[in-house]
């Protein structure tokens, strides 16, 4: 799978002889314009740049061998690209194409596993609430969109602080539901989406460590969802 969930307080990238090194993940990521230039439809560029901001640049590789703007890891990489690692790193268009296919597959998996049932509800975590959109689901699928994954566990319990919705660093999937909220992800979901960012938050120092209880709340008439039902897994 694409490796994600890098906290900005941890220097995660490593140097290879032909690659750019970044000491701090907060400095990583490709801009929306650079992704558009590589072939991504403009409406989804802000969302993709958000994902890339916690992943890497086109030429980066981390210590696990995951490479590119979206950190495709061994195993997943081979399913989405047929060339060499080095050719992938030097081909932004190939990275964008691979990411697009991967996101479409993840969304289909999320739908299959009922994870898009969260869309239109609110997630309240770490002192703030965000309305869950298609992009929230896709972003949270970085924790896995399987039927037994952390996002599925959250769908079942609605508890952002449960142990089974957190990764090994104690980061809750709810942090990613919030960070990904309100972006246009229609290129990947096929659903029309709003483009306003309703409180996605930041990937940088310590966000999402949360101590407040997480709850899923149906939207009120004045708080309608930015986008309508999607799903991932």
C-alpha positions in Angstrom: 0.0 0.0 0.0 1.0 3.6 -0.2 2.7 4.5 3.1 1.2 7.4 4.9 0.7 9.0 8.3 4.1 10.6 8.7 4.2 13.0 11.5 6.1 16.2 10.8 8.0 16.1 14.0 9.7 12.9 12.8 12.4 13.2 10.1 11.3 10.3 7.9 13.0 10.8 4.5 16.4 9.4 3.6 18.9 10.4 1.0 19.8 8.2 -1.9 22.6 9.1 -4.3 20.3 10.4 -7.0 17.5 11.7 -4.9 16.5 14.8 -3.2 16.6 14.5 0.6 14.1 16.2 2.9 14.8 16.2 6.6 11.3 17.1 7.7 8.1 15.8 6.2 6.6 19.3 6.6 8.9 20.4 3.8 7.8 17.6 1.6 5.1 17.4 -1.0 4.3 18.6 -4.5 2.3 21.8 -5.1 -1.2 21.6 -6.7 0.2 23.3 -9.8 3.1 20.8 -10.2 0.5 18.0 -10.1 -1.7 19.7 -12.7 1.4 20.1 -14.9 1.9 16.3 -14.5 -1.6 15.6 -15.8 -3.9 15.7 -12.8 -7.2 17.4 -13.4 -7.2 20.8 -11.8 -10.3 20.2 -9.7 -8.6 17.5 -7.7 -5.1 19.1 -7.4 -5.7 20.6 -4.0 -6.7 17.2 -2.5 -3.7 15.5 -4.2 -1.3 18.2 -2.9 -2.7 17.6 0.6 -1.9 13.9 0.3 1.6 14.6 -1.1 2.3 17.1 1.7 2.5 14.2 4.2 4.3 11.9 1.7 7.1 13.3 -0.5 8.3 15.0 -3.6 8.4 13.4 -7.1 12.0 12.2 -6.5 11.9 11.2 -2.8 12.3 7.8 -1.3 11.9 6.9 2.4 13.7 4.3 4.5 11.1 1.7 3.6 11.7 2.0 -0.1 8.5 3.9 -0.7 9.0 6.5 -3.4 7.6 9.5 -5.2 5.1 12.3 -4.4 2.7 9.7 -3.0 5.2 7.2 -1.6 4.3 4.0 -3.4 5.8 1.1 -1.5 7.2 -2.2 -2.7 4.3 -4.5 -3.4 1.9 -1.7 -4.3 4.4 0.0 -6.6 4.6 -3.0 -8.9 0.8 -3.2 -9.3 0.6 0.4 -10.5 3.8 0.8 -12.5 5.6 -1.5 -14.8 9.0 0.2 -15.1 11.9 0.6 -12.7 11.9 2.6 -9.5 14.3 5.2 -10.9 12.2 5.7 -14.0 9.1 6.2 -11.9 10.9 8.8 -9.7 11.8 10.8 -12.8 8.3 10.6 -14.4 5.8 12.9 -12.6 3.1 12.0 -15.2 3.5 8.3 -14.3 3.2 9.1 -10.6 0.0 11.0 -11.1 -1.5 8.2 -13.3 -0.6 5.6 -10.7 -2.0 7.7 -7.9 -5.3 8.3 -9.8 -5.7 4.6 -10.4 -4.8 3.8 -6.8 -7.3 6.3 -5.4 -10.1 5.0 -7.6 -9.4 1.5 -6.4 -9.4 2.6 -2.8 -12.7 4.4 -3.2 -14.3 1.3 -4.8 -13.0 -0.7 -1.8 -14.4 1.8 0.6 -17.7 1.6 -1.0 -17.7 -2.2 -1.0 -16.9 -2.2 2.8 -19.6 0.4 3.7 -17.1 3.1 4.8 -18.8 5.8 2.8 -21.7 5.6 5.1 -19.9 8.3 7.1 -20.2 10.9 4.4 -22.4 13.8 5.5 -21.9 13.1 9.2 -19.6 15.0 11.5 -16.5 13.7 13.2 -15.6 15.6 16.4 -12.1 15.0 17.7 -9.3 16.8 19.5 -11.5 19.9 20.2 -12.9 20.4 16.7 -15.6 19.0 14.4 -15.5 18.5 10.6 -18.1 17.3 8.2 -17.1 14.1 6.5 -16.8 14.2 2.7 -15.6 11.9 0.0 -12.2 13.4 0.4 -12.2 12.6 4.1 -12.8 9.0 3.3 -10.1 8.8 0.7 -7.6 10.6 3.0 -8.5 8.3 5.9 -8.0 5.3 3.6 -4.3 5.9 4.1 -5.0 3.9 7.3 -6.4 1.2 5.1 -9.9 0.7 3.7 -10.3 -3.0 4.3 -13.3 -4.5 6.1 -11.2 -5.0 9.2 -9.1 -1.8 9.0 -9.0 1.2 11.3 -11.5 3.2 9.3 -13.9 0.3 9.4 -13.4 0.0 13.1 -14.3 3.6 13.5 -17.4 3.1 11.4 -18.4 0.3 13.7 -17.7 2.2 17.0 -17.8 5.9 16.4 -15.0 6.2 18.9 -12.0 8.2 17.8 -10.0 7.2 20.9 -10.5 3.4 20.7 -7.2 1.5 20.4 -8.3 -0.2 17.2 -8.7 3.1 15.3 -5.1 4.2 16.0 -1.8 3.4 14.3 1.4 2.3 16.1 2.2 5.9 16.9 -1.2 6.5 18.6 -2.5 8.6 15.7 -6.3 8.2 15.3 -7.9 7.7 11.9 -10.2 10.6 13.0 -7.3 13.0 12.5 -7.2 12.0 8.9 -11.0 12.2 8.4 -10.7 15.8 9.6 -7.5 16.7 7.6 -9.0 15.4 4.4 -12.4 17.1 4.7 -14.0 19.3 2.1 -11.7 18.8 -0.9 -12.9 18.0 -4.4 -12.0 14.3 -5.0 -14.5 13.8 -7.9 -11.6 12.7 -10.3 -11.3 9.6 -8.1 -14.9 9.0 -6.8 -17.0 10.0 -9.8 -19.2 12.0 -7.4 -19.6 15.8 -7.7 -17.8 17.5 -4.8 -17.5 20.9 -3.2 -14.2 22.5 -3.1 -14.2 24.4 0.2 -11.9 23.0 2.9 -14.0 22.8 6.0 -11.4 22.3 8.6 -9.0 19.7 7.4 -6.4 20.9 9.8 -2.6 20.4 9.4 -0.2 17.5 9.3 2.4 19.4 11.3 3.5 19.1 14.9 1.4 16.9 17.0 -2.0 17.4 15.5 -4.4 14.5 15.9 -3.0 13.1 19.1 -6.4 13.8 20.6 -7.8 13.2 24.0 -11.4 14.3 23.3 -14.0 11.7 22.7 -14.8 11.3 19.0 -18.4 11.1 17.9 -20.3 10.8 14.6 -23.2 13.3 14.4 -25.8 13.6 11.7 -25.7 16.9 9.8 -28.2 19.6 10.8 -30.2 21.5 8.1 -27.8 24.4 8.2 -24.8 22.0 8.1 -25.4 20.0 4.9 -22.6 17.9 3.6 -20.2 19.4 1.1 -20.5 16.4 -1.1 -22.8 13.4 -1.3 -22.2 9.7 -0.5 -18.9 8.0 -1.5 -16.8 5.2 0.1 -13.4 3.6 0.6 -11.6 0.8 2.3 
